[in-house]
């Protein structure tokens, strides 16, 4: 992978690779008959213990650091495998051309050879362009910020006040993440995951219209209930400071519902508190409020919901670009200033609002907008599928549909460009999530259409971890644990996967480079076919429709579940129109 100057940052066998960088032993001089020259001086034999400073430095690195690779690099084995794959592909293309070549005279044969050479040159140019793209906009990946032995010694003598915080944000642990368990209970795609504030429980929601509360440490479900929704559940979140007794939910049917849970592990009831005219994909919690949250829908409406009121839902804003409404896929409240919230949806802009200053007469109520400069005049229909604030509210992370992930400084002025760009994944087939990982938002984590999970170092934009997520092919949801260096993920598979840093050795990033290139090529090919968006959506719809139609029909005939009710708290601002079609699926791009 090339850096900004075009120099290769992947050096198998060098100091930056996972290997130690061994070299072949020197060959002794030989005589003319090929036998070693006995008069030649033998190479010096290394003496154990020589070079005390260097050995101490090596010991310090081996014992104190849990950062494994230290640099963004592939192993020699992975690099050789990649070269073998590319060589095999070239040979296969050459054989196919020779088989398809008609039998003509020598002049025709010369023309075919010239054509083959031109095609090979084009392939080499494409390969060089791909290498340049992968290496562009990367910063230097620094050394490990946390070392195990010094930190443990400091904690022993009472200087480890930040020990847990630093451990959870250590790159060495991220590089050791591996699959721990699968939680199986749902019969449809799992579209939402959320830990309670203490991290002891995990809520999951699915296309099967049910919500499950997990005791994830014991790998068992403590509560399962019907959500009350009529179509795919997109989010289910514990309200903070509610004693884990209140769960807010939204779904494709546009309803915003609240479930009241009892201490005896049962759902007392679910009630509708707002109604969007289109699907509602995301909810935004206020960090310290047990009764207030926001919702966003494809009808471009943002509702403020206060459960203390008789009519909880209040329309805060209708998001527009000029006079055109912008359907919304995502919303997030700034944790450092809860009056501010950001939304994203069916255009390229991240919009930030201040609840105290929303006025349709003043820039449609928008406080500021962000967008990558190269997407401002883009002809492609770029959408924002997910955005999140960092832990301190100073940064905004946005994932673009079939584009890259971009980091913005939320404190910058209106119209500021992005600060970092994260590449390599694919976000096309579904409404993909994105998140920060680490107590101080040290890493960026996203799923991909290729079925893998990617973790980037936030500051350098290097990929530091890469794991196979879903066999179904797409990872949508990524939920970091609030206090531990763990992660829960879900996607097209019907289970929830738990990840923890228990691997003995850091990741080797084997095959990563080729997967990144494959994702980029597929993205470029799709962008050249403007009519493919509808075809892709139709394909996903048909696949999921055939798979779940029988399940959804059976759900319609069921009772609503324990204490479920259709009682509505919807306000006059809420629409009574419900999004028709329980057969809609989350697995299709909206």
N, C-alpha and C positions, 0 to 999 in steps of 0.2 A: 504494500500500500504506500503510495507516495505522499510526501508532505507538501507544504506550500511551495518549496523550492523544486519540487519534482524528484527529490532524492528518496530512495526507498527507505521506509521505516520498518520493513519486514526483513530481518537479517537472520535467517536460520543459522544456528551455530555460533552467533555472536553473543556478546554480553547481554543484549537485550532480549534474546530468545529464551525459551524455557529450558534449553539445554545449557551445558556449561561452556560450550564452544570448543570442543576438543578438535585437535588437528591430527593429521596423519603423522606417524613418527618419521623422522628424517631417514632417508635411504643412504646407507654407507656407500662410499666410492667403490667402484668396481674396476677390474682390469679389462683388457680387450676381450678376453674369453668369457666374460660375464660373471666370473667369481669375485667375491669381495677381496679388496686389496688389503692384505694383512698389515701393510705398513701404514695404512691410513689411520689417523687418530680416531678413536671411538668417541661417540658423542657423550657429553658429560651426563652422569647419572644424578637425578635429583636427590637431594638429601632431605629426609623427613626432619621437620623442625626448623629448617632454614627459612629465613625471612619471617621473623617473629611478628612484625607489624602486619604483614599481609595475612598471615594465618589467623591472627586475632580478628582482623577485619572480616575474614571469611566466617569465623566462628560467630561473630556478632551478627552477621547477616543471617546465618542459618538458624540461630536460636532465637533471635529477637523478632525477626520479621515473619509475619504470616501472609506476606503479600505475593508469594509465589513468583509469578512471571515478571511482575514489576513493569513490564512494557507491553504495549499492544503488539503482539506478534503471534505468528503461527509456529507450531512445532515443525521440525524438519520433516517428520513423517507426514504431517498434514500437507506441507508444501509439496513434497514429492507426489503425494496422492493427487493433489490438484493438478500438478503438471502432467501426471499420467492420464487423468481424465481429459484434459484439454488435448493432449497428444492423440488419445484414442478417438476423440471427436473429429479431429482433423483428418486422421487416417480413414475414418468411416466416410466422411464427406468425399474424400479423394476417390475411394473405391466406388462409391455410388456414381460419381461423375464418369469414371471410366466405364462402368457398366452401361450407363445411359448413352454413352458416346456412340454415334453411328459409325459404321465402317466406311470411311472415305479415303481419298488419296492423301498423300503426304502433306499437301497444302492445308487440307482440312485439319489434319492432325496437329500441324503447327499452330493453327488458329485456336484449337482446343487447349493446347498447352499454354498459349498466351492468356487465354481466358482463365485457366486454372491459376496461373501466376497472379493475375489481377485479383481474383477472388481471395487468394491467400494474403495478398497485400492488404486488401480491405479488412480481412479478419484481424490481421496484426494491428492495423490502425484502430479498429474498434476495441481491441484488447487494450491498447495503450490509452485510449480515451476513457475506458472503464477504470483503469488503474488511476488515472489522473482524477477522475470524479470521486473515487473512494477515498483518496488521500487529501482532497481539497478541504480547507477550513478546519483542519485538525490542529489542536494545540499540543504542546509538549506534555506528555504524561509524566508527572513528577514521581518521586519515590514515595514509599509508604509513609503515611502520616501517623500511623500507629504501629508500635512494636510490642509484641506480647510480653517479653521478659521484663523490660524496664517498667512497663505499666503495672505488671503484677507486683514488682518490688515496691513501686511507689504506693500502691494500695496497701501493702502490708505495713507500711510505716505511717499510714494515715494521710497520704497525699493523693488518694485516688477518688476525689470527689466527682470527677468527670469520667470515671472508668467505664461505666455502662454506656454512656453516650458515645464515647469514642470507639468502643468495641462495635457497637451497632452500625457505626458509619465507616468501619474499616474495609478497605478494598480486599484485603486478604480473606475476609469472611464471605464477601460477595462472590469471590472467585471459587469458593468451596460450596456454594449452594447446590443441593441435589434433592431429588424427590424423596419425601418422607412417607406420604400416605395418600390414599384416595378415599374421599368421603362419598359414598354411593347411596343415594336415596331418591333422587329426581328421575323422572322419565322423559325429560326434555332438555334442551340446551339450557345451561346455567348462565343467566344474563347479569347477575348482580351478586356481589360479595361485600360484606361489611362487618368489621370487628366492633364489638361494644367498646366503650372508652377504656375499660380495664383490661381488655384483650382476652377475657376468659371465654367469650362466646363469639360465634361467627354466624351471621345470617346469610342465607342464600335464597335467591328467587329464580324461577325457571319458566320456560314455555309451558310447563304442565300446570301453571296457575297456582302452584303451591309455594309456600315459604317454609324453610326448615331452619331451626335454630340448633347449632352444633356445639357440643362440648368437644372442641377440636383436639384438645390434648388427650382425651380418652377415646377419640375417634368414634363418637356415637352421637346420634341425634337426640336432643332433649325435648324438642317440640316440633310438631309438623302440623300445619293448618292450611286451609284453603284461603287464598288472599281476598276473595270476593271480587276480583277482577274478572272481566270477560275475555281478556286476551293477554298476550305475553307479558309477564311481570318483568319490568326493566330495572327497577331499583327497589331495595328494601333496606332502610337504615334505622339504627337505634338513635333515638333522640338523646342528646347528652343530659346528664343529671336527672334522668327519669327513672333510675333504678332498673334499667333494662326492661321497663314495663310498657314502653310506647315505641311502636315501630311505624315509620312513615313509608308509604309505598306509592309507586306510580307504574303505569303500564301503557301498552299500545292502545287500549281503549280510551285513553285520555283522562281517566279518573285518577285523582289523588286520594288515597285512602289511608286511614290510621287504624292500626290494630292495637287493642289493649290486651296485654298479656298478664296473666296472674302468676303469683309466686308458686302455685301448684302445678306449673308446667302445662298450662292450657291457654288457649286464646279465648278471651271472654266475648269479644265481638270485633268486627271491622266496620268502619263508617266512612262514607265518602265525604270529603271536605272541600273538594274543588273538582271542576270538570273542564278540561281543555277540548277544543274542537278537533284536535289532531292528537297523534300519539304524544305521550309525555315520557321522555327518555331519562331525565335526570332531576334529582332533588339537591338542594344546597342547604346544609345545616349551618346554623349559627353556633359557634363553638361553645358558648356558655348558656345557651337558651334551651330549656326542656320543652318549650311550647311553641317556638317560632321557627319557620323554615321557608324556603322559596322553592318554586317549581317552574319549569320551562317546558313549552310544548311546541310542536310543529305548527301550531296556529300563530306563532310569533309572540305569544303572550307570556309574561312573567307574573305569577301570582305570589303575593306575600301571604302566608298562612299563619294565623295566630289562634291556637286552640283554646285560648281563654275567651274568645268572642263567640257570641251566638251564631254569627255568620263568619266563619274563620277566614274565608278567601277574599283578598282585595287585589284588584288588578293594578300592578305597579307600573307596567309599561308595555306597549306594543312595539316590538323591535322592527324598525324600518330602515331601508336605504333609499332615500328620497321618498317617494310615495309607495314603494313596493315593500310589502311585508317580507320579513326574513324568518323562515321557519327555524326553530332552535333545536339543537341536539344536546346541548350541555350548558351547565351553569355552575358557578362556584363562588362562595363568599370569601372575601379576604379575611384570613384569620387574625390579622393585626388591626384591621379597621372594618368592623362588621357592617358599617353603612355602605361599603363598596362591594359590588359583585360584578363578575364578568360572565359574559355569555358568548356562545359561538354556535354556528349553524350553517345554513345553506348559502353562504358566501365566504369570502376569504378574510373577513375582518373579525378580530377579537374586540368586543365592545365592553367598556367598563362604565358602570353607572354608579352614581351616589344616590341612595334612596331618599336623601333629604333635598336633592336638587333636581329631580326629574321634572322636566318641562318640555312638552312636545313642541313648543315654540322656539326652543333653543337647541338646535342640532338634534332634534328628535329625542332630547333628554340625555344624549350620550356625553359622558364626561371626557373620554378619550378613546381612540381606536388605534389598534396595532395591526400591521400586516407586513409580511416579508416583501421587500421592495419589488422583487422579480415577479410576484404574484398580483401586483396592483393592476397590471394591464393584461393579465393572463387570459387567453381565450378559453382555456379549459374551465369546466365548472367545478372549481375547487370548494370543498366543504370542510368545516372544522367538526370533527367527530367527538372530540373531548378536549377539555382544558382544565387545569388545576393550578392553584396558587402554591408557592413554596411554604415551608413551615412558618416563616416570618412575614409572608405577604409581599416580599420585595421582588419576587419573580413570578412570571406566568409561563406555563408550559402548554403548548397547543399542538395537537396532532391533526394533520391535514389528510383528507381523503385522497389516496393514491399520490401522496406527496411525502414530505419528510416531517419531522417533529422540530418545532422551533421554540426557543427560549427567549422571552422578552423581559426587560426590566420594567416592572409595573410602575416604577417611580419616574420613568422617562416621560417626556411630553407627548402630546397627541401626534400620531403619525411616525413615531420612532421605529427604526428597523430592528430586526432581531439581533440577539447577542450570540447565540449558539445555534447550530443545526446538527441534528442527529439522524444518521442515514443507515440504510442497510435492510430495514424491515419492509413489509408490504402492508398497506392499509387500503384495501379495496372492497373485499367481499362483504364485510359487515361494518357495523358502527363500532370502531375500535377504541378501546380505552388507552389512557396513558397516565403515569403517576410518577411522583418522586419516591425515592427509596432512601432510607437513612434518617436519623433524627434531625439532621441539619440539611436535608435534601441534597445529599452528596451525589446521588445517582439518579438516572432517568430509566424507567422501566416501561416496556411496551410489549404487547403481543404482536403477532404477525399472521398473515394469510398462509405463510409457509409452515405454520404450526409450531414455531419456535418462540421462545421468550428472550428478549434482548435487554441487557443492562449496559448503559453507557456511563462512563465517568462524566459528571456534569460539566466540569470545567474544561476538560480536554476534548470531549466528544468522542473519545476512543471507546470501543466496545470492550468491556472487561468480563462479561459473562454472557453465555449463549447456551440455552437449554432447550431440549425438545419438550414441548408443552402438551399439545393435544393430538391424538391420533386422528381425530376428525378433521384436522387440517387448519383450524383457526383458533387463536387465543384472543379473547375479547377483554376479560376482566382481570385486573391485577390489584390485589389489596395487601399492602404491607402491614405487618403486625405493628400496633402502636408503640410497643416497648421492647420487642425482641427482634433480632436480625432474621426474621422469617417472612414468608410470603405465601399468600393463597392466590390461586389462579383458577380460571374456568374458561370455557369456550363452547365449541360445538359438541364436545363430549358431554355425557350426562352426569359427570362426577365433578367434585371439587378436589384440586390437587394442593398439597401442602409441601412447602420447600423450606429447608433449613441448611445451615453451613456445616455439614457433617462430613464432607468428602475429605479423604486423607491428603489429597494433593490438589492444587489449583487446577482450574479448567485448562485444557489444551487448545480450546477454540478450534477443534478439528473440523475441517470442512466449511468453516465460517465464510471464508473468502468467496468460495464458489456459490454458496447460498445467497450471499449479498449480491453477487453479479447476476444470478438468475432472477432475483426479485427485481433488480433494476431493468433488466432486459424485458421482462414481462410487463413492467410498468410502462416502458417506452413503447412497446408494441401496442398496448391498450390505448395509450394516448394518441396514437396515429389512427385508431379506428374510433371515430367519434360516435358511431352508432352502437358501440359495444356496451355502453352503460346499461341500456334497457335490457340487452341480451343477458348480461351478467345477473341483473336483478331477477329476471324471469327464471333463469336457471336455478338460482338459490331458492327462489320461491317454490318452484315445482319440486325440488328435492326435499325441502323441509315439509311442504304441504303433504306429499305422499307419505312421508315418514310419520307424521304426527296427526293426520286427520282422524284416524280411528281413536287415538287417545283423547283428542279434544272433543270429539263427539260424545265420548263416554263421560267426560267432565261436565258437559252441559246438563246431563241428566242427573248429576249428583246434587245432593243438598249442599247448601253453602258452607257446611262445616260447623264446628262448635261455635255457637253464638253468633254466626255470621248474619249480617242484616244489610238491607239496602237503604237503611235510613240515611238521608243525605243532609249534610251541613252546608251544601253549596250556597254561595251567595248569589245575588242578582247578577253579578258580573260574570259568573260562571255559565257556561253553555250547557244546556240539557241535551245537546246532540252528542251521541256517543259514536266513537269510531267503529263503524260496522266491520264485521268480519272477524270472528274468532280464529279464522284460519291464517291471519297474518303471522308472519314469523320474524323474530329478531335476526335470524340468520341472513336476511336480505337487506341490502343497503336501503335506507329509507329515502 
